[in-house]
Amino acid sequence: MAHKASLPAAPETRRIGLQDWMAQVADLTGKVQHGWRAADVHDLRTAIRRCRTMAEALSEVNPDPGWRKLKKATRKLFRSLGELRDTQVKLEWVKKLAVAADPLRKDLKESLERKMATQREACRKTLGKFDSKEWRKLSKKLADKARFFPLESVVFQRLALARLNEAETLYSLARKGRSRIGWHRLRLGLKHFRYTLENFLPQRGGAWLEDLKHLQDLLGEVHDLDMLRRQIWRHKTRVDVAHLERWLGLIETRRKRRLAEFMSKVSGSPSAWQSWRDGFRSVPTLQLVPATAVATAAAQSAS
């Protein structure tokens, strides 16, 4: 991975803001129920996550009750879709790791398909309570507030730097503990940093987005394999020990390979962390503007 401290200006592109993502959520809530395809579930959950992370970021620089309303309106749906998506991903991995005649593969597949049926019904009920009309009204109310600061403003640069600091701290903890929870938290930290760049600093962070997405994907697959390993342990009494160990070995090999690639990409001289940090050297101050200092921050960003 090439780590570039220089930040060439990206070509001007249309801003894909909060209102766009909220519109996608409203559109996808209808589409997802036609078959509950894995891609549609993933797209809806991604759109909701975008809205939630943008609302969280914007609440730090432009306080408003609407951000809390947005998160509350999507909390249960986001959680239920996440459970369904996790099961769908486990099933995809089961199919990758063994042939159809494998007895554990068959057992896992049947178990996961039963679980998905229950989860789809839970999602359907949650979607039935989601008010698309109120959601669109909320989108209109929040549109101007989401554009209060221009893209690339110093406020968002400070916010991105704060997210980078959080992710680097999570990396230190994950590297020391090497637990599945630590790597999972690091993945979320990198995702928050990437989303901040994509949503608010597309020119400043554009050179890093491809690498960040790949790093996030590597840790995402580590998380998927960890979840599958836990699922397999629940079936340990149904297969012989040698067969169980073969499955666990397959998972561990793939898991180690992805972690090794991740470590090789973030280490080096300079490290990815240092290269990303170098990109914020021009930020006037490294302290995130408090939510109560919006007027001062706005004056700084305009100067």
One Martini backbone bead per residue (centre of mass of N, CA, C, O) as a GRO file, in nm:
protein
  303
    1MET     BB    1   0.096   0.036   0.023
    2ALA     BB    2   0.047   0.368  -0.040
    3HIS     BB    3   0.172   0.654   0.143
    4LYS     BB    4   0.031   0.978   0.119
    5ALA     BB    5   0.089   1.307   0.213
    6SER     BB    6   0.001   1.413  -0.033
    7LEU     BB    7  -0.284   1.635  -0.162
    8PRO     BB    8  -0.446   1.622  -0.424
    9ALA     BB    9  -0.673   1.759  -0.608
   10ALA     BB   10  -0.988   1.687  -0.659
   11PRO     BB   11  -1.240   1.656  -0.843
   12GLU     BB   12  -1.532   1.785  -0.896
   13THR     BB   13  -1.819   1.691  -0.700
   14ARG     BB   14  -2.103   1.583  -0.603
   15ARG     BB   15  -2.277   1.606  -0.326
   16ILE     BB   16  -2.311   1.340  -0.085
   17GLY     BB   17  -2.552   1.359   0.142
   18LEU     BB   18  -2.781   1.311   0.379
   19GLN     BB   19  -3.029   1.327   0.188
   20ASP     BB   20  -2.941   1.096   0.003
   21TRP     BB   21  -2.930   0.869   0.219
   22MET     BB   22  -3.223   0.901   0.317
   23ALA     BB   23  -3.347   0.830   0.042
   24GLN     BB   24  -3.231   0.544   0.026
   25VAL     BB   25  -3.373   0.431   0.267
   26ALA     BB   26  -3.664   0.471   0.166
   27ASP     BB   27  -3.628   0.295  -0.092
   28LEU     BB   28  -3.508   0.021   0.043
   29THR     BB   29  -3.746  -0.065   0.232
   30GLY     BB   30  -3.901  -0.188  -0.015
   31LYS     BB   31  -3.692  -0.366  -0.172
   32VAL     BB   32  -3.592  -0.576   0.049
   33GLN     BB   33  -3.874  -0.749   0.061
   34HIS     BB   34  -3.789  -0.868  -0.232
   35GLY     BB   35  -3.623  -1.150  -0.101
   36TRP     BB   36  -3.384  -1.077   0.086
   37ARG     BB   37  -3.126  -0.990  -0.029
   38ALA     BB   38  -2.806  -0.947   0.055
   39ALA     BB   39  -2.754  -0.682  -0.104
   40ASP     BB   40  -3.000  -0.523   0.009
   41VAL     BB   41  -2.931  -0.542   0.305
   42HIS     BB   42  -2.658  -0.405   0.280
   43ASP     BB   43  -2.752  -0.134   0.154
   44LEU     BB   44  -2.943  -0.048   0.381
   45ARG     BB   45  -2.739  -0.057   0.613
   46THR     BB   46  -2.541   0.144   0.490
   47ALA     BB   47  -2.734   0.386   0.472
   48ILE     BB   48  -2.794   0.399   0.772
   49ARG     BB   49  -2.503   0.431   0.869
   50ARG     BB   50  -2.451   0.695   0.729
   51CYS     BB   51  -2.663   0.858   0.877
   52ARG     BB   52  -2.559   0.805   1.168
   53THR     BB   53  -2.265   0.910   1.134
   54MET     BB   54  -2.341   1.192   1.038
   55ALA     BB   55  -2.512   1.271   1.283
   56GLU     BB   56  -2.286   1.240   1.490
   57ALA     BB   57  -2.093   1.448   1.364
   58LEU     BB   58  -2.293   1.696   1.345
   59SER     BB   59  -2.357   1.711   1.654
   60GLU     BB   60  -2.061   1.830   1.722
   61VAL     BB   61  -2.105   2.113   1.528
   62ASN     BB   62  -2.451   2.104   1.508
   63PRO     BB   63  -2.681   2.125   1.718
   64ASP     BB   64  -2.969   1.891   1.725
   65PRO     BB   65  -3.255   1.698   1.772
   66GLY     BB   66  -3.255   1.551   1.490
   67TRP     BB   67  -3.023   1.350   1.533
   68ARG     BB   68  -3.167   1.180   1.748
   69LYS     BB   69  -3.411   1.104   1.574
   70LEU     BB   70  -3.261   0.947   1.361
   71LYS     BB   71  -3.140   0.729   1.547
   72LYS     BB   72  -3.407   0.629   1.669
   73ALA     BB   73  -3.554   0.548   1.394
   74THR     BB   74  -3.298   0.320   1.330
   75ARG     BB   75  -3.210   0.128   1.556
   76LYS     BB   76  -3.381  -0.139   1.523
   77LEU     BB   77  -3.330  -0.182   1.221
   78PHE     BB   78  -3.021  -0.196   1.227
   79ARG     BB   79  -3.006  -0.440   1.417
   80SER     BB   80  -3.178  -0.650   1.257
   81LEU     BB   81  -3.011  -0.633   0.995
   82GLY     BB   82  -2.744  -0.724   1.124
   83GLU     BB   83  -2.830  -1.010   1.199
   84LEU     BB   84  -2.899  -1.101   0.914
   85ARG     BB   85  -2.629  -1.035   0.778
   86ASP     BB   86  -2.450  -1.223   0.949
   87THR     BB   87  -2.589  -1.485   0.854
   88GLN     BB   88  -2.540  -1.453   0.552
   89VAL     BB   89  -2.229  -1.455   0.574
   90LYS     BB   90  -2.194  -1.730   0.701
   91LEU     BB   91  -2.317  -1.887   0.465
   92GLU     BB   92  -2.106  -1.802   0.255
   93TRP     BB   93  -1.866  -1.935   0.403
   94VAL     BB   94  -1.966  -2.225   0.413
   95LYS     BB   95  -1.969  -2.257   0.098
   96LYS     BB   96  -1.655  -2.200   0.064
   97LEU     BB   97  -1.519  -2.427   0.271
   98ALA     BB   98  -1.724  -2.650   0.140
   99VAL     BB   99  -1.874  -2.909   0.031
  100ALA     BB  100  -2.191  -3.034   0.004
  101ALA     BB  101  -2.114  -3.323   0.150
  102ASP     BB  102  -2.057  -3.194   0.402
  103PRO     BB  103  -2.187  -3.240   0.714
  104LEU     BB  104  -2.138  -2.958   0.844
  105ARG     BB  105  -2.241  -2.786   0.617
  106LYS     BB  106  -2.530  -2.892   0.624
  107ASP     BB  107  -2.591  -2.820   0.920
  108LEU     BB  108  -2.528  -2.517   0.904
  109LYS     BB  109  -2.720  -2.441   0.675
  110GLU     BB  110  -2.985  -2.520   0.815
  111SER     BB  111  -2.950  -2.343   1.065
  112LEU     BB  112  -2.919  -2.066   0.917
  113GLU     BB  113  -3.188  -2.074   0.758
  114ARG     BB  114  -3.371  -2.072   1.006
  115LYS     BB  115  -3.264  -1.809   1.123
  116MET     BB  116  -3.335  -1.626   0.881
  117ALA     BB  117  -3.639  -1.654   0.892
  118THR     BB  118  -3.668  -1.516   1.167
  119GLN     BB  119  -3.518  -1.250   1.091
  120ARG     BB  120  -3.702  -1.159   0.861
  121GLU     BB  121  -3.952  -1.124   1.037
  122ALA     BB  122  -3.831  -0.911   1.224
  123CYS     BB  123  -3.774  -0.705   0.997
  124ARG     BB  124  -4.063  -0.676   0.896
  125LYS     BB  125  -4.175  -0.557   1.159
  126THR     BB  126  -3.984  -0.315   1.176
  127LEU     BB  127  -4.061  -0.192   0.899
  128GLY     BB  128  -4.366  -0.149   0.975
  129LYS     BB  129  -4.264   0.094   1.186
  130PHE     BB  130  -4.154   0.252   0.953
  131ASP     BB  131  -4.170   0.603   0.874
  132SER     BB  132  -4.131   0.740   0.568
  133LYS     BB  133  -4.271   1.013   0.591
  134GLU     BB  134  -4.115   1.117   0.843
  135TRP     BB  135  -3.835   1.078   0.722
  136ARG     BB  136  -3.865   1.290   0.493
  137LYS     BB  137  -3.918   1.528   0.679
  138LEU     BB  138  -3.652   1.512   0.833
  139SER     BB  139  -3.469   1.555   0.589
  140LYS     BB  140  -3.560   1.849   0.532
  141LYS     BB  141  -3.483   1.968   0.813
  142LEU     BB  142  -3.162   1.870   0.788
  143ALA     BB  143  -3.031   1.982   0.531
  144ASP     BB  144  -2.915   2.263   0.624
  145LYS     BB  145  -2.759   2.159   0.873
  146ALA     BB  146  -2.565   1.972   0.701
  147ARG     BB  147  -2.464   2.260   0.537
  148PHE     BB  148  -2.335   2.466   0.736
  149PHE     BB  149  -2.070   2.337   0.646
  150PRO     BB  150  -1.829   2.311   0.437
  151LEU     BB  151  -1.643   2.146   0.258
  152GLU     BB  152  -1.320   2.120   0.406
  153SER     BB  153  -1.343   2.228   0.668
  154VAL     BB  154  -1.193   2.269   0.973
  155VAL     BB  155  -1.403   2.114   1.132
  156PHE     BB  156  -1.367   1.842   0.969
  157GLN     BB  157  -1.067   1.809   1.015
  158ARG     BB  158  -1.086   1.776   1.321
  159LEU     BB  159  -1.275   1.537   1.317
  160ALA     BB  160  -1.091   1.345   1.159
  161LEU     BB  161  -0.857   1.353   1.362
  162ALA     BB  162  -1.017   1.230   1.592
  163ARG     BB  163  -1.074   0.961   1.444
  164LEU     BB  164  -0.778   0.884   1.406
  165ASN     BB  165  -0.703   0.870   1.704
  166GLU     BB  166  -0.905   0.648   1.776
  167ALA     BB  167  -0.798   0.431   1.579
  168GLU     BB  168  -0.507   0.418   1.689
  169THR     BB  169  -0.584   0.325   1.970
  170LEU     BB  170  -0.728   0.063   1.877
  171TYR     BB  171  -0.475  -0.061   1.751
  172SER     BB  172  -0.306  -0.088   2.008
  173LEU     BB  173  -0.510  -0.273   2.153
  174ALA     BB  174  -0.529  -0.501   1.940
  175ARG     BB  175  -0.224  -0.575   1.928
  176LYS     BB  176  -0.206  -0.659   2.229
  177GLY     BB  177  -0.469  -0.851   2.260
  178ARG     BB  178  -0.584  -1.012   2.002
  179SER     BB  179  -0.888  -0.981   1.983
  180ARG     BB  180  -1.189  -0.986   1.834
  181ILE     BB  181  -1.290  -0.719   1.960
  182GLY     BB  182  -1.050  -0.539   1.888
  183TRP     BB  183  -1.070  -0.569   1.576
  184HIS     BB  184  -1.363  -0.472   1.554
  185ARG     BB  185  -1.320  -0.187   1.671
  186LEU     BB  186  -1.118  -0.100   1.458
  187ARG     BB  187  -1.300  -0.120   1.214
  188LEU     BB  188  -1.497   0.100   1.313
  189GLY     BB  189  -1.286   0.325   1.334
  190LEU     BB  190  -1.209   0.326   1.030
  191LYS     BB  191  -1.492   0.382   0.928
  192HIS     BB  192  -1.530   0.661   1.059
  193PHE     BB  193  -1.293   0.790   0.915
  194ARG     BB  194  -1.381   0.737   0.623
  195TYR     BB  195  -1.660   0.876   0.637
  196THR     BB  196  -1.554   1.155   0.702
  197LEU     BB  197  -1.402   1.188   0.439
  198GLU     BB  198  -1.628   1.129   0.232
  199ASN     BB  199  -1.848   1.340   0.349
  200PHE     BB  200  -1.632   1.608   0.420
  201LEU     BB  201  -1.324   1.516   0.268
  202PRO     BB  202  -1.277   1.431  -0.048
  203GLN     BB  203  -1.001   1.577  -0.112
  204ARG     BB  204  -0.813   1.526   0.130
  205GLY     BB  205  -0.892   1.189   0.145
  206GLY     BB  206  -0.891   1.051  -0.143
  207ALA     BB  207  -0.601   0.900  -0.139
  208TRP     BB  208  -0.712   0.685   0.105
  209LEU     BB  209  -0.980   0.525   0.053
  210GLU     BB  210  -0.891   0.257  -0.075
  211ASP     BB  211  -0.716   0.160   0.160
  212LEU     BB  212  -0.928   0.178   0.384
  213LYS     BB  213  -1.125  -0.023   0.259
  214HIS     BB  214  -0.933  -0.266   0.262
  215LEU     BB  215  -0.877  -0.274   0.565
  216GLN     BB  216  -1.172  -0.307   0.646
  217ASP     BB  217  -1.220  -0.574   0.492
  218LEU     BB  218  -1.017  -0.747   0.640
  219LEU     BB  219  -1.155  -0.712   0.922
  220GLY     BB  220  -1.431  -0.814   0.831
  221GLU     BB  221  -1.335  -1.109   0.774
  222VAL     BB  222  -1.237  -1.166   1.055
  223HIS     BB  223  -1.513  -1.133   1.186
  224ASP     BB  224  -1.662  -1.349   1.026
  225LEU     BB  225  -1.480  -1.586   1.119
  226ASP     BB  226  -1.536  -1.556   1.421
  227MET     BB  227  -1.843  -1.609   1.401
  228LEU     BB  228  -1.821  -1.889   1.272
  229ARG     BB  229  -1.663  -2.027   1.497
  230ARG     BB  230  -1.888  -2.001   1.707
  231GLN     BB  231  -2.094  -2.164   1.545
  232ILE     BB  232  -1.936  -2.434   1.534
  233TRP     BB  233  -1.921  -2.492   1.843
  234ARG     BB  234  -2.234  -2.561   1.855
  235HIS     BB  235  -2.155  -2.840   1.667
  236LYS     BB  236  -1.944  -3.038   1.816
  237THR     BB  237  -2.145  -3.296   1.879
  238ARG     BB  238  -2.199  -3.373   1.551
  239VAL     BB  239  -1.887  -3.418   1.525
  240ASP     BB  240  -1.585  -3.500   1.481
  241VAL     BB  241  -1.287  -3.381   1.584
  242ALA     BB  242  -1.132  -3.379   1.314
  243HIS     BB  243  -1.344  -3.217   1.156
  244LEU     BB  244  -1.350  -2.970   1.335
  245GLU     BB  245  -1.045  -2.901   1.309
  246ARG     BB  246  -1.049  -2.848   1.008
  247TRP     BB  247  -1.233  -2.603   1.014
  248LEU     BB  248  -1.068  -2.434   1.216
  249GLY     BB  249  -0.816  -2.428   1.035
  250LEU     BB  250  -0.934  -2.279   0.795
  251ILE     BB  251  -1.007  -2.024   0.953
  252GLU     BB  252  -0.726  -1.954   1.073
  253THR     BB  253  -0.574  -1.920   0.810
  254ARG     BB  254  -0.748  -1.683   0.699
  255ARG     BB  255  -0.717  -1.497   0.938
  256LYS     BB  256  -0.405  -1.465   0.942
  257ARG     BB  257  -0.376  -1.357   0.654
  258ARG     BB  258  -0.537  -1.091   0.703
  259LEU     BB  259  -0.372  -0.981   0.941
  260ALA     BB  260  -0.099  -0.975   0.796
  261GLU     BB  261  -0.183  -0.776   0.578
  262PHE     BB  262  -0.267  -0.550   0.759
  263MET     BB  263   0.006  -0.510   0.908
  264SER     BB  264   0.176  -0.453   0.648
  265LYS     BB  265   0.007  -0.186   0.570
  266VAL     BB  266   0.044  -0.016   0.852
  267SER     BB  267   0.326  -0.054   0.837
  268GLY     BB  268   0.635   0.104   0.847
  269SER     BB  269   0.825   0.368   0.657
  270PRO     BB  270   0.595   0.506   0.712
  271SER     BB  271   0.316   0.485   0.859
  272ALA     BB  272  -0.009   0.516   0.805
  273TRP     BB  273  -0.064   0.698   1.045
  274GLN     BB  274   0.148   0.915   0.974
  275SER     BB  275   0.049   0.983   0.692
  276TRP     BB  276  -0.230   1.080   0.776
  277ARG     BB  277  -0.133   1.295   0.977
  278ASP     BB  278   0.028   1.470   0.772
  279GLY     BB  279  -0.241   1.569   0.625
  280PHE     BB  280  -0.295   1.767   0.907
  281ARG     BB  281  -0.078   2.001   0.941
  282SER     BB  282  -0.271   2.253   0.844
  283VAL     BB  283  -0.420   2.247   1.092
  284PRO     BB  284  -0.451   2.490   1.326
  285THR     BB  285  -0.588   2.273   1.528
  286LEU     BB  286  -0.615   1.969   1.737
  287GLN     BB  287  -0.885   2.074   1.842
  288LEU     BB  288  -1.200   2.014   1.891
  289VAL     BB  289  -1.481   2.165   1.840
  290PRO     BB  290  -1.715   2.263   2.025
  291ALA     BB  291  -2.055   2.275   2.008
  292THR     BB  292  -2.061   2.579   2.140
  293ALA     BB  293  -1.847   2.688   1.889
  294VAL     BB  294  -1.977   2.745   1.605
  295ALA     BB  295  -1.925   3.043   1.532
  296THR     BB  296  -1.616   3.031   1.545
  297ALA     BB  297  -1.576   2.802   1.337
  298ALA     BB  298  -1.711   2.945   1.099
  299ALA     BB  299  -1.508   3.179   1.082
  300GLN     BB  300  -1.257   3.004   1.031
  301SER     BB  301  -1.358   2.850   0.769
  302ALA     BB  302  -1.392   3.131   0.603
  303SER     BB  303  -1.076   3.231   0.616
   0.00000   0.00000   0.00000
